[in-house]
């Protein structure tokens, strides 16, 4: 019985001796965490203030961009309406313009000019093969 108690006592003593370095490392780690936590607590207000400023700047930029996009959309809509009006006007006047003698003359002269151009190219030897 005494030898069993001695063995248990020696084992317990050995366990205590071997756990001392582990306990020292844990104590140092706890101190390091404390120092880090204090530094973070000191810097956290300024970090949050910077985050708020960044957020405010992003909100202002987003608002300005949205306003510009809306302005461009209004301008494009007006341009679309004007172009539609012009296209409708051309649709109304294009049949009248096709009936004018000047358009008929121009339509007849264009093939003559092309034919004369081809004739000159062939005559001067600039014909593409």
PyMOL CGO cylinders between C-alpha atoms (Angstrom):
from pymol import cmd
from pymol.cgo import CYLINDER

trace = [
    CYLINDER, 0.00, 0.00, 0.00, 2.80, 2.37, 0.86, 0.3, 1, 1, 1, 1, 1, 1,
    CYLINDER, 2.80, 2.37, 0.86, 4.58, 1.67, -2.40, 0.3, 1, 1, 1, 1, 1, 1,
    CYLINDER, 4.58, 1.67, -2.40, 1.35, 2.41, -4.29, 0.3, 1, 1, 1, 1, 1, 1,
    CYLINDER, 1.35, 2.41, -4.29, 1.04, 5.75, -2.52, 0.3, 1, 1, 1, 1, 1, 1,
    CYLINDER, 1.04, 5.75, -2.52, 4.68, 6.51, -3.22, 0.3, 1, 1, 1, 1, 1, 1,
    CYLINDER, 4.68, 6.51, -3.22, 4.19, 5.70, -6.91, 0.3, 1, 1, 1, 1, 1, 1,
    CYLINDER, 4.19, 5.70, -6.91, 1.07, 7.85, -7.07, 0.3, 1, 1, 1, 1, 1, 1,
    CYLINDER, 1.07, 7.85, -7.07, 2.86, 10.66, -5.22, 0.3, 1, 1, 1, 1, 1, 1,
    CYLINDER, 2.86, 10.66, -5.22, 5.87, 10.48, -7.57, 0.3, 1, 1, 1, 1, 1, 1,
    CYLINDER, 5.87, 10.48, -7.57, 3.55, 10.43, -10.60, 0.3, 1, 1, 1, 1, 1, 1,
    CYLINDER, 3.55, 10.43, -10.60, 1.65, 13.42, -9.26, 0.3, 1, 1, 1, 1, 1, 1,
    CYLINDER, 1.65, 13.42, -9.26, 4.90, 15.28, -8.56, 0.3, 1, 1, 1, 1, 1, 1,
    CYLINDER, 4.90, 15.28, -8.56, 6.17, 14.45, -12.05, 0.3, 1, 1, 1, 1, 1, 1,
    CYLINDER, 6.17, 14.45, -12.05, 2.88, 15.67, -13.55, 0.3, 1, 1, 1, 1, 1, 1,
    CYLINDER, 2.88, 15.67, -13.55, 3.12, 18.95, -11.63, 0.3, 1, 1, 1, 1, 1, 1,
    CYLINDER, 3.12, 18.95, -11.63, 6.77, 19.46, -12.65, 0.3, 1, 1, 1, 1, 1, 1,
    CYLINDER, 6.77, 19.46, -12.65, 6.01, 18.77, -16.33, 0.3, 1, 1, 1, 1, 1, 1,
    CYLINDER, 6.01, 18.77, -16.33, 2.94, 21.03, -16.36, 0.3, 1, 1, 1, 1, 1, 1,
    CYLINDER, 2.94, 21.03, -16.36, 4.86, 24.08, -15.04, 0.3, 1, 1, 1, 1, 1, 1,
    CYLINDER, 4.86, 24.08, -15.04, 6.32, 25.04, -18.48, 0.3, 1, 1, 1, 1, 1, 1,
    CYLINDER, 6.32, 25.04, -18.48, 2.90, 24.68, -20.07, 0.3, 1, 1, 1, 1, 1, 1,
    CYLINDER, 2.90, 24.68, -20.07, 1.32, 26.88, -17.39, 0.3, 1, 1, 1, 1, 1, 1,
    CYLINDER, 1.32, 26.88, -17.39, 4.08, 29.50, -17.90, 0.3, 1, 1, 1, 1, 1, 1,
    CYLINDER, 4.08, 29.50, -17.90, 3.43, 29.57, -21.66, 0.3, 1, 1, 1, 1, 1, 1,
    CYLINDER, 3.43, 29.57, -21.66, -0.30, 29.93, -21.05, 0.3, 1, 1, 1, 1, 1, 1,
    CYLINDER, -0.30, 29.93, -21.05, 0.34, 32.80, -18.62, 0.3, 1, 1, 1, 1, 1, 1,
    CYLINDER, 0.34, 32.80, -18.62, 2.58, 34.58, -21.20, 0.3, 1, 1, 1, 1, 1, 1,
    CYLINDER, 2.58, 34.58, -21.20, -0.01, 34.05, -23.93, 0.3, 1, 1, 1, 1, 1, 1,
    CYLINDER, -0.01, 34.05, -23.93, -2.71, 35.52, -21.69, 0.3, 1, 1, 1, 1, 1, 1,
    CYLINDER, -2.71, 35.52, -21.69, -0.51, 38.57, -21.06, 0.3, 1, 1, 1, 1, 1, 1,
    CYLINDER, -0.51, 38.57, -21.06, 0.08, 38.99, -24.81, 0.3, 1, 1, 1, 1, 1, 1,
    CYLINDER, 0.08, 38.99, -24.81, -3.65, 38.75, -25.48, 0.3, 1, 1, 1, 1, 1, 1,
    CYLINDER, -3.65, 38.75, -25.48, -4.27, 41.38, -22.81, 0.3, 1, 1, 1, 1, 1, 1,
    CYLINDER, -4.27, 41.38, -22.81, -1.75, 43.78, -24.38, 0.3, 1, 1, 1, 1, 1, 1,
    CYLINDER, -1.75, 43.78, -24.38, -3.24, 43.20, -27.84, 0.3, 1, 1, 1, 1, 1, 1,
    CYLINDER, -3.24, 43.20, -27.84, -6.76, 43.74, -26.54, 0.3, 1, 1, 1, 1, 1, 1,
    CYLINDER, -6.76, 43.74, -26.54, -5.76, 47.01, -24.88, 0.3, 1, 1, 1, 1, 1, 1,
    CYLINDER, -5.76, 47.01, -24.88, -4.13, 48.26, -28.10, 0.3, 1, 1, 1, 1, 1, 1,
    CYLINDER, -4.13, 48.26, -28.10, -7.23, 47.29, -30.07, 0.3, 1, 1, 1, 1, 1, 1,
    CYLINDER, -7.23, 47.29, -30.07, -9.52, 49.05, -27.59, 0.3, 1, 1, 1, 1, 1, 1,
    CYLINDER, -9.52, 49.05, -27.59, -7.40, 52.21, -27.85, 0.3, 1, 1, 1, 1, 1, 1,
    CYLINDER, -7.40, 52.21, -27.85, -7.45, 52.23, -31.68, 0.3, 1, 1, 1, 1, 1, 1,
    CYLINDER, -7.45, 52.23, -31.68, -11.00, 51.03, -32.20, 0.3, 1, 1, 1, 1, 1, 1,
    CYLINDER, -11.00, 51.03, -32.20, -12.71, 54.46, -31.90, 0.3, 1, 1, 1, 1, 1, 1,
    CYLINDER, -12.71, 54.46, -31.90, -10.49, 55.99, -34.57, 0.3, 1, 1, 1, 1, 1, 1,
    CYLINDER, -10.49, 55.99, -34.57, -11.00, 52.96, -36.82, 0.3, 1, 1, 1, 1, 1, 1,
    CYLINDER, -11.00, 52.96, -36.82, -14.77, 53.25, -36.43, 0.3, 1, 1, 1, 1, 1, 1,
    CYLINDER, -14.77, 53.25, -36.43, -14.63, 56.99, -37.15, 0.3, 1, 1, 1, 1, 1, 1,
    CYLINDER, -14.63, 56.99, -37.15, -12.67, 56.33, -40.35, 0.3, 1, 1, 1, 1, 1, 1,
    CYLINDER, -12.67, 56.33, -40.35, -15.20, 53.67, -41.35, 0.3, 1, 1, 1, 1, 1, 1,
    CYLINDER, -15.20, 53.67, -41.35, -18.04, 56.15, -40.82, 0.3, 1, 1, 1, 1, 1, 1,
    CYLINDER, -18.04, 56.15, -40.82, -16.27, 58.77, -42.95, 0.3, 1, 1, 1, 1, 1, 1,
    CYLINDER, -16.27, 58.77, -42.95, -15.65, 56.23, -45.71, 0.3, 1, 1, 1, 1, 1, 1,
    CYLINDER, -15.65, 56.23, -45.71, -19.28, 55.16, -45.58, 0.3, 1, 1, 1, 1, 1, 1,
    CYLINDER, -19.28, 55.16, -45.58, -20.47, 58.77, -45.78, 0.3, 1, 1, 1, 1, 1, 1,
    CYLINDER, -20.47, 58.77, -45.78, -18.19, 59.43, -48.78, 0.3, 1, 1, 1, 1, 1, 1,
    CYLINDER, -18.19, 59.43, -48.78, -19.46, 56.32, -50.55, 0.3, 1, 1, 1, 1, 1, 1,
    CYLINDER, -19.46, 56.32, -50.55, -23.06, 57.39, -49.90, 0.3, 1, 1, 1, 1, 1, 1,
    CYLINDER, -23.06, 57.39, -49.90, -22.38, 60.86, -51.32, 0.3, 1, 1, 1, 1, 1, 1,
    CYLINDER, -22.38, 60.86, -51.32, -20.69, 59.38, -54.39, 0.3, 1, 1, 1, 1, 1, 1,
    CYLINDER, -20.69, 59.38, -54.39, -23.55, 56.96, -54.95, 0.3, 1, 1, 1, 1, 1, 1,
    CYLINDER, -23.55, 56.96, -54.95, -26.08, 59.78, -54.68, 0.3, 1, 1, 1, 1, 1, 1,
    CYLINDER, -26.08, 59.78, -54.68, -24.14, 61.91, -57.17, 0.3, 1, 1, 1, 1, 1, 1,
    CYLINDER, -24.14, 61.91, -57.17, -23.82, 59.03, -59.62, 0.3, 1, 1, 1, 1, 1, 1,
    CYLINDER, -23.82, 59.03, -59.62, -27.53, 58.23, -59.34, 0.3, 1, 1, 1, 1, 1, 1,
    CYLINDER, -27.53, 58.23, -59.34, -28.40, 61.87, -60.03, 0.3, 1, 1, 1, 1, 1, 1,
    CYLINDER, -28.40, 61.87, -60.03, -26.11, 61.94, -63.09, 0.3, 1, 1, 1, 1, 1, 1,
    CYLINDER, -26.11, 61.94, -63.09, -27.63, 58.72, -64.43, 0.3, 1, 1, 1, 1, 1, 1,
    CYLINDER, -27.63, 58.72, -64.43, -31.12, 60.15, -63.98, 0.3, 1, 1, 1, 1, 1, 1,
    CYLINDER, -31.12, 60.15, -63.98, -30.10, 63.35, -65.79, 0.3, 1, 1, 1, 1, 1, 1,
    CYLINDER, -30.10, 63.35, -65.79, -28.65, 61.32, -68.67, 0.3, 1, 1, 1, 1, 1, 1,
    CYLINDER, -28.65, 61.32, -68.67, -31.80, 59.21, -68.80, 0.3, 1, 1, 1, 1, 1, 1,
    CYLINDER, -31.80, 59.21, -68.80, -33.95, 62.34, -69.13, 0.3, 1, 1, 1, 1, 1, 1,
    CYLINDER, -33.95, 62.34, -69.13, -31.67, 63.68, -71.86, 0.3, 1, 1, 1, 1, 1, 1,
    CYLINDER, -31.67, 63.68, -71.86, -31.74, 60.39, -73.76, 0.3, 1, 1, 1, 1, 1, 1,
    CYLINDER, -31.74, 60.39, -73.76, -35.52, 60.22, -73.45, 0.3, 1, 1, 1, 1, 1, 1,
    CYLINDER, -35.52, 60.22, -73.45, -35.85, 63.75, -74.90, 0.3, 1, 1, 1, 1, 1, 1,
    CYLINDER, -35.85, 63.75, -74.90, -33.42, 62.90, -77.70, 0.3, 1, 1, 1, 1, 1, 1,
    CYLINDER, -33.42, 62.90, -77.70, -35.45, 59.77, -78.45, 0.3, 1, 1, 1, 1, 1, 1,
    CYLINDER, -35.45, 59.77, -78.45, -38.62, 61.84, -78.67, 0.3, 1, 1, 1, 1, 1, 1,
    CYLINDER, -38.62, 61.84, -78.67, -36.97, 64.38, -80.98, 0.3, 1, 1, 1, 1, 1, 1,
    CYLINDER, -36.97, 64.38, -80.98, -35.58, 61.65, -83.22, 0.3, 1, 1, 1, 1, 1, 1,
    CYLINDER, -35.58, 61.65, -83.22, -39.03, 60.03, -83.35, 0.3, 1, 1, 1, 1, 1, 1,
    CYLINDER, -39.03, 60.03, -83.35, -40.55, 63.35, -84.36, 0.3, 1, 1, 1, 1, 1, 1,
    CYLINDER, -40.55, 63.35, -84.36, -37.91, 63.84, -87.06, 0.3, 1, 1, 1, 1, 1, 1,
    CYLINDER, -37.91, 63.84, -87.06, -38.42, 60.30, -88.34, 0.3, 1, 1, 1, 1, 1, 1,
    CYLINDER, -38.42, 60.30, -88.34, -42.18, 60.85, -88.48, 0.3, 1, 1, 1, 1, 1, 1,
    CYLINDER, -42.18, 60.85, -88.48, -41.62, 64.09, -90.37, 0.3, 1, 1, 1, 1, 1, 1,
    CYLINDER, -41.62, 64.09, -90.37, -39.37, 62.31, -92.85, 0.3, 1, 1, 1, 1, 1, 1,
    CYLINDER, -39.37, 62.31, -92.85, -41.99, 59.62, -93.34, 0.3, 1, 1, 1, 1, 1, 1,
    CYLINDER, -41.99, 59.62, -93.34, -44.52, 62.31, -94.19, 0.3, 1, 1, 1, 1, 1, 1,
    CYLINDER, -44.52, 62.31, -94.19, -42.27, 64.25, -96.59, 0.3, 1, 1, 1, 1, 1, 1,
    CYLINDER, -42.27, 64.25, -96.59, -40.35, 61.38, -98.21, 0.3, 1, 1, 1, 1, 1, 1,
    CYLINDER, -40.35, 61.38, -98.21, -43.15, 60.37, -100.63, 0.3, 1, 1, 1, 1, 1, 1,
    CYLINDER, -43.15, 60.37, -100.63, -43.47, 64.00, -101.66, 0.3, 1, 1, 1, 1, 1, 1,
    CYLINDER, -43.47, 64.00, -101.66, -39.71, 64.28, -102.23, 0.3, 1, 1, 1, 1, 1, 1,
    CYLINDER, -39.71, 64.28, -102.23, -39.70, 61.16, -104.39, 0.3, 1, 1, 1, 1, 1, 1,
    CYLINDER, -39.70, 61.16, -104.39, -42.27, 62.75, -106.71, 0.3, 1, 1, 1, 1, 1, 1,
    CYLINDER, -42.27, 62.75, -106.71, -40.23, 65.90, -107.28, 0.3, 1, 1, 1, 1, 1, 1,
    CYLINDER, -40.23, 65.90, -107.28, -38.56, 66.23, -110.69, 0.3, 1, 1, 1, 1, 1, 1,
    CYLINDER, -38.56, 66.23, -110.69, -35.18, 67.04, -109.09, 0.3, 1, 1, 1, 1, 1, 1,
    CYLINDER, -35.18, 67.04, -109.09, -35.08, 63.66, -107.33, 0.3, 1, 1, 1, 1, 1, 1,
    CYLINDER, -35.08, 63.66, -107.33, -35.98, 61.89, -110.57, 0.3, 1, 1, 1, 1, 1, 1,
    CYLINDER, -35.98, 61.89, -110.57, -33.20, 63.72, -112.37, 0.3, 1, 1, 1, 1, 1, 1,
    CYLINDER, -33.20, 63.72, -112.37, -30.65, 62.88, -109.67, 0.3, 1, 1, 1, 1, 1, 1,
    CYLINDER, -30.65, 62.88, -109.67, -31.81, 59.25, -109.68, 0.3, 1, 1, 1, 1, 1, 1,
    CYLINDER, -31.81, 59.25, -109.68, -31.24, 59.13, -113.46, 0.3, 1, 1, 1, 1, 1, 1,
    CYLINDER, -31.24, 59.13, -113.46, -27.86, 60.90, -113.36, 0.3, 1, 1, 1, 1, 1, 1,
    CYLINDER, -27.86, 60.90, -113.36, -26.26, 58.62, -110.72, 0.3, 1, 1, 1, 1, 1, 1,
    CYLINDER, -26.26, 58.62, -110.72, -26.17, 55.52, -113.00, 0.3, 1, 1, 1, 1, 1, 1,
    CYLINDER, -26.17, 55.52, -113.00, -24.82, 57.67, -115.84, 0.3, 1, 1, 1, 1, 1, 1,
    CYLINDER, -24.82, 57.67, -115.84, -21.99, 58.94, -113.61, 0.3, 1, 1, 1, 1, 1, 1,
    CYLINDER, -21.99, 58.94, -113.61, -21.15, 55.42, -112.47, 0.3, 1, 1, 1, 1, 1, 1,
    CYLINDER, -21.15, 55.42, -112.47, -21.14, 54.16, -116.08, 0.3, 1, 1, 1, 1, 1, 1,
    CYLINDER, -21.14, 54.16, -116.08, -18.92, 57.04, -117.21, 0.3, 1, 1, 1, 1, 1, 1,
    CYLINDER, -18.92, 57.04, -117.21, -16.54, 56.33, -114.29, 0.3, 1, 1, 1, 1, 1, 1,
    CYLINDER, -16.54, 56.33, -114.29, -16.28, 52.67, -115.25, 0.3, 1, 1, 1, 1, 1, 1,
    CYLINDER, -16.28, 52.67, -115.25, -15.72, 53.64, -118.91, 0.3, 1, 1, 1, 1, 1, 1,
    CYLINDER, -15.72, 53.64, -118.91, -12.86, 55.97, -117.94, 0.3, 1, 1, 1, 1, 1, 1,
    CYLINDER, -12.86, 55.97, -117.94, -11.29, 53.28, -115.71, 0.3, 1, 1, 1, 1, 1, 1,
    CYLINDER, -11.29, 53.28, -115.71, -11.39, 50.76, -118.54, 0.3, 1, 1, 1, 1, 1, 1,
    CYLINDER, -11.39, 50.76, -118.54, -10.09, 53.32, -121.04, 0.3, 1, 1, 1, 1, 1, 1,
    CYLINDER, -10.09, 53.32, -121.04, -7.13, 54.30, -118.84, 0.3, 1, 1, 1, 1, 1, 1,
    CYLINDER, -7.13, 54.30, -118.84, -6.38, 50.70, -117.87, 0.3, 1, 1, 1, 1, 1, 1,
    CYLINDER, -6.38, 50.70, -117.87, -7.22, 51.05, -114.17, 0.3, 1, 1, 1, 1, 1, 1,
    CYLINDER, -7.22, 51.05, -114.17, -9.81, 48.30, -114.27, 0.3, 1, 1, 1, 1, 1, 1,
    CYLINDER, -9.81, 48.30, -114.27, -9.62, 45.86, -111.36, 0.3, 1, 1, 1, 1, 1, 1,
    CYLINDER, -9.62, 45.86, -111.36, -9.64, 42.22, -112.32, 0.3, 1, 1, 1, 1, 1, 1,
]
cmd.load_cgo(trace, "trace")
